Amino acid sequence: MFDNQSKQHQQLEQNSLLKKKSIDPNLESTIEILKTIYSIPLNSDIKIRNILIGGLNKKASIIYISTISDSKIIEKQVIEPLLSNNDDSKDIENIVSAQSIKTFEKIEDVLSEINKGNEALLVDGYSEAFLIGSSNFQGRAIEKTENEVVLKGPKEAFNEKGSTNISLIRKKIKSENLVVEVITVSQTSKNELYIVYKKDLVNNELLNTIKEKVNSIEVDSIQNLSLMEQYIEERKNSIFPTILYTERPDRAASFIEDGFIVLLMENSPSSLVLPATFWSFFHTSEDYYLRFLYGNFIRILRLLALLITLFIHFMRLSDIFNSVF
């Protein structure tokens, strides 16, 4: 048992050292490193395709994770153009017809992109890897809201895919001032947190505070916003929440247009709104689609209901105390 643990620890240390290395111009050497890190052939969905680039007459290997990558993109936009190329003066970027191509020189950067569903193109004699966008994570389609149901207004809700959620917000705020920053959180799961705001309305001091809090988190795994909320909330012992939760893109967009900051994250079918004020909790999703006077009247009724709930017990206790004494 202890021998197995010792071997596992040595393997992890070896992988950690391999990740720090740069791409070797020797293709076979780099492929062996990747095979070791990804435990190939034990790891069944890690695929490596070896080809010969036409025109350039160079060996190349394509490595990707088949369960989170789009095989059609890989075949049509990468493999076919490389095999059919006859021009020896073309660069790799001009041969491949993919929408996005990035280059990295470090093994750990290449691994990070592969784990996001992108494919890595390694060419013999090159000291850099070409990372081509081909991610295709499976998930739910856009569905109706379950908790924040409205009679008027859109019915769509966030889902677990970060890019889809950002698209839903950008559909409602078509502005060049809308900024979507991305920060990688947690040390092992490396999930992406999106900070969404309008740069002409946001409080920069608050924005920097949120970034500092997120960057200071040192944990192995944060899988969703429910866990993230526990690390960034301002007053953990307060009975009043400081962060607002919403699953509606239209409500999140309304807060952004009021200068608030919205957090989105992969694997989370919701968003967090910061900072949450006392009055934020008196607004419902339906209020945005009501007339001004009627909407304010409804909110006044809610406030009266709160006051009655808080003080009716004291009034009752006072009556009992007076009747006894």
N, C-alpha and C positions, 0 to 999 in steps of 0.2 A: 504493500500500500504506500509506504513512504518512498519507495523507489519510483513508483508511478508519479507521485506528487513532485519528486525531485526532477524527473524527466520533463514533466509538464512545465515546471518553473523554468528549466533551462531552455525549453522550446520557446516560451514566451519572451525570454530575454534575447534569444537569438533573433526572433521576429522583430523585436523592438529595434535591434541594431540594424537589421536589414532595411527597415523602413526609412532609416536616416540616410541611406545611400542615395547617390545620384544615378540616373539612367546610364547604363553602360552602353557604349556604341556597339559592343558585341551583343547581338540580338539574343543568342542562346543563353548568355550569362544572365541577362535581365529576365528572360522567361523562366529560368530556373529559380530565381529569387521569388518571382510572383507565384510559381507553383508551390514553393515552400510555405509562403505566407498564407496562401488560400487553401492549403492542404489538398492539392490536386494529386490524384484523381478521387480522393475520398469525398471531396466536396462536389456533389453531382451537378449542380446548376451553374458552375463556373466553366465557361466554354472558351476554348482557344482555337482560332482558325488561322492556319498558316497558308500564305499565298505568295505569289511572285508578282510584283508590280510590273505591269507591261510598260515598255518604253524605257523605264529607269533600270530594269533588270536587277531589282533589289528584293531580297527576301523581307517579308513583313509578317507580323503576327497581330491578330485582333483578339483582344480578351474582353469578355463582358459577362454579366450575370443574366442568364436567359430568362429568369423569372421576373425580372424588373426592367428588362430592356426590350425595345421594339425590334423584333427580328426583321421586319419589312424594311425599316429605315437602314439597318445594318446591311442588308442585302442589296437594296436598290440604290442607296446613296453613297455607299462606301465600297463594298466588295466589287460590284459590277463596274463602276468607273475605274477602279484601280486595275482590274484585270483587262479591261478593254482599251486602256491608254496606250497610245503609240508614239507620243511626243516625249522625247528624252529631255526636253528643256523645261518642262512644267514642274512647278513645286507641288508638294503634297496638297497644300491648301487649295490649289487651282484644279486639282484632279477630283478631289472629293466634293460632292455637291450638297453636303449637309448644311443646315442652317447655321449651326454654331460649331466652331472649332477653336479649341484652346490648346496651348502647349505648356507642358510642365517638365521640369528637370529632376524633381525629387520623387522617389518611390512613394513616400507617404502622401504626396499630393495626388499622384496617380490613383492610389488606392481609394482616397476619399471620393474622387470623381466616379470611379467604377462602382463604389458602394451606393452612389446616388442613381445608378441605372445607366450611366454613360458608358461608352465603349472606348477602350484605349487602343490606339494604333501604334505599334512599335515597328520601326524600320531599321534594318541592319545598317550600321554606319552612322546613325543619328544618335546624338546624346540627349535627345528630348523625346517625349511621348506626345502624340496628338490625341486629345480627348474630344470626342465627337458626341454631341447631344443626342441621346436615343432613349431616354428614360421613359418607362411605361408602367408606373405603379398601378396596381389594380385597386379599385375602390368603388364606393357607391356613387350613383348619379346624383344630380341635384334634386332634392326632394322637398316636400312641404315641411314647415316648422311643426314641431311636436309640442313645445312648451309655450311659445309666444305666438299664439294663434290670433289672427286679426280678420275682421270682416272686410275691411277695405285695405288696399295696398297689396304689394307683392306677396306671393306665397312661398317663395324659394328660401332655402336655408343653407347655411354653411355645411360642408361635408369634411371628410378627413384629409382631403388633398389641398395642400397649401396653395399651389398655383391656381386651382379652381376658385378658392376663396378670395385670392387677390384679384382675379378676373371679375368676380362679382362686385367687388368694391369699385374697381376701375370703370365698370360699366355704368356706375351711378355717379362717379366723380371723374369727369373727363377733363382733367386739368394737368398742366405741366408742373404745377406746384405740389402735386401729390407724390410723396416720396415713400418708397418701400425699401427699408434697409434690412439686411439679413445678417444674423449672428448665429454662429454654430454653438450650441450649448451641450453640456455634458461631455465627459472625457471618452466614453466608450460608444454610446449610441449615436453621438454626433448628429442630433436632430437640429433642424434649422428653425430659428425663431425669427418672425418677420415683424418689424416695427413700422407701422403705417401712420403717416401724419401729413399735414399740409405745411410746407415750410414757411409759408407766409402768415400762418396763424398759430403755430405751435409755440409753447413756452420752452425756449432753448435750455434754460436751467433745469426744468423738469425732465426734458429729453436726455440731457447728459447724466442726470441722476439715475434714470432708468437703465441707460447703457452701462453705467458703472456697476450697478447692482447685478445685472445679467452677466457681465464679464467677470465678476468676482465669485460667481457660483462655481464651486469645485466639488462636483458629484459625478459618479460614474454614469448615471442614467436619469434623464428626465424625458418621459415619453409623451406627455401632453400638457396642456395649459392648466389643468387642475393641480398638477404637481408644481408647475412653474409659479402659480399664484402664491403658494406657501413660502417661496423663497424671496419674492419681491414685494410682498405686501408691507405697507408702511408701519402700521401699529398692530402687531400680531395678537396682543391681549385685549384689543378694543372690541366691544360688542357691536360696533358699527362697522360694516365693511368699507374698505377703502378702494376696492376694485369692483367694477360692474361687469357682469357676465351677460352676453347676448349671443344668440344663435342666428340672428337676423342680419343679413348684409345691409339692408336699408337703414336699420337702426345704427349699426356701426358707422355707416357713411355719414349719417346725420351728426353723430358725435365728432367725427373727424372734421366736418365742416364748421363745427363750433370751437375748434382748436384743441380737442382732446387727442390722445394718443391711443391707437388700437394695436393690440398684439395678436398675431396669428401664429399658428404652429402646425407643422406636419402632424398628422394623426389626431387632430383635435377638431371636432365639428362645431366649434364655437369661437368666440373672440373675447378678449378682455379689454375693457375700456378704463383708461387711467387719465386723471384721477377721478374717482367717483365722489361726487358731492351729495349732500343730503337731499337736494331737490332732484337729483338724477333718478332716485328710487321712487319718486312720485310721478314719473313719466312712464307710460306704457307704450308699446309699439303702436297701438291704435291711436294715440294722441296726435301723432304726426299727420294723420289724415282727417282730423276733425276741424271744424271751423274754430277760429281763434277764441271767441266768447264761450262756445260750448266746451271746448277743450279745457279752458281755464276753470269753468264751472265744475267740471268733473274732478279736476285736481283739488279744488277747494273742498269738495265733498270728501275726498280721500283724506285731506288734512284734518277736517272736522272729525272724521271717523277715528283717526289716530288719537286725537285729543280726548275724545269720549272714551276710547278704550283705555287710555292711560289714567284718566281721572275718575271714571265711574266707580272704580273699586274703592278709591279713597273716600268718595262721597258716601258710598254704602257703609264703609267702616265707621265713618263719622256718625251716621244715623244710628248704627248699632251702639256705639260708644255713648251717645247722648241718651238713648233709651234705657241703657243699663244704669247710668249714673244720674 
